[in-house]
């Protein structure tokens, strides 16, 4: 995740991440950035998905 003004938005980002994923915490990386593409954008999320893994 790229988070604009990470120091100001870290607690909110961490809270929302925990609410969404609950006890299942996937590996993630959070980096603070000074700006993103859209003026009101606070977070940008990228993901990689493997479709060949069978449970």
N, C-alpha and C positions, 0 to 999 in steps of 0.2 A: 504494500500500500504506500502510496505517496500522499503525504498529509501536509497541506499548507499550514504554516505557522504551527509546527508540531508542539512546541512548548505550550502554546495556548490551547491546542485542541487534543492533546494526548489523552487526558482523562475521559473525554467524551468518546474518542476513538476506541479506547480500551473497553469502556462500558458497552458500547454498541457491539463490538466484536464478541465480547463474552455473552451478551444477550442472544446474539445470532447463533453462535456455535455451542453454547452451553458447556457441558462437560467434555465434549469432543473438540479439542483444540488442535486444529491443523497447524503445520509448520507455516510460519509467516514472517515476513520482513516488513518493518515500518521504517520509512525514511522521511525526514522533514525536507520540504522544498519551499522556496520563497514564493513560487507562483505556479499555477496550472493553466491549461489552455483556455478555460472559460472563466469569466470574471467572478461568478458566484460559486465556482467549484472549490470544494474544500478537500476532497479525497479522490484519488484515482486508484482503481484496483485492477490488477492484472492476475491472471490465473493460468495454470497449466493443468490439463486434464489428460489422464491416461484411460483410454477406452478398452485396452487389451487386458486389463487386470480382472481376473475372475475371483469372486468371493470364496 
